[in-house]
Amino acid sequence: MRSRKRDRLEIIYDILRIIREHNNSILPTPLLRYSNLSSQSFNEYLNELVEKGFIREVYDKKGRKYLSLTDKGFRYLEKYKKIIEFIDEFGL
């Protein structure tokens, strides 16, 4: 992968990808650790992704909050992958 600061779309991709790779269900704290963001940045991204319908919050019987992707979140992952393939193909 490119060694540079991650851009916004890449960070969103990483957050969604991590959720998908954990069987579409992850607690916020491990997601924060895997995402490699500050807690403030992480919370800003998380709130935006929930508000825009990419992620939903699901609570278990004990009241623990899990995060999972919506259909929109899965579509973002597919489209992002196509964009990266396009960029790589043309060496941009």
N, C-alpha and C positions, 0 to 999 in steps of 0.2 A: 504494500500500500504506500501511497505517497507520504513522504515525511514532511508534513506541514501542519499548520493549525487547522483543525477541522472546521468546516463551514457549517452554517445553520442546517442546511438540508442533510448534510452528512451526520450531524448529531441526532437529528430526528430519525434518520434511517437507523443509526446505531441503537437508539432507545427501542424502536419498534422491533428491530431484529432480535435484540436480547430477549424481549418478551416472547416473541415467536419461538425462539430456541429453547425456552423453558416451558414448553408445552402450553404456550399461550396463557400462562398464569404465574405471576411472580409478585412477591411482596415488594413494597417500595424501597426498603433499605438495601436488599441485595441488588436491585436495579440501579440504585444510586451508586453503589460500589462498582458494578460492572460498567456503568456509563462513563466513569472517569470524569465527572463534572463536580464543581463545587455544589454544596447543597442549595445555595441560592439559585444558581443557574439551573440545576436539576428541577427545582420546584417551579421555576418559570416555564421551562419546557413542558413539564408534566401538566401544569394547569392549562397551558395552551392546547396541548394534545387532547386533553379531556374535553375542554370547551368546544374544540373543532370536531369532535367525534371520531378521533383516531384510536383513542383508548377509552375503555370503560372501567369503572371501579366496581368490584364485586366483593361483597362482604360474606365471610363464612359465619357459621353458627356462633363462634366465639367473638365475632365482631372484628376480626382481622381483615384489613383491606388488601385485596389482590388486584393486580392490574392485568387486563387482557385486551387484545386487539379487537377492534370492530372490523367489519368488512372494509370500511374505508382505510383502516390501518394496513390491512393485508394488501389492498390495491396500491397504496403508497409504496410498499416494499417492491411490488412487481414493477411499477413504473420507474422507480429509482434505479433498479437494476438495469432496465433498458436504457436509461439515460447514460449510465456509466459505461455500458457496452458501446454505445454510440460514441461517447467521448474517447474511449480507448481505441476504437476502430479507426478514428480519424486523427489520433495522436494529439488531441487538444488538451 
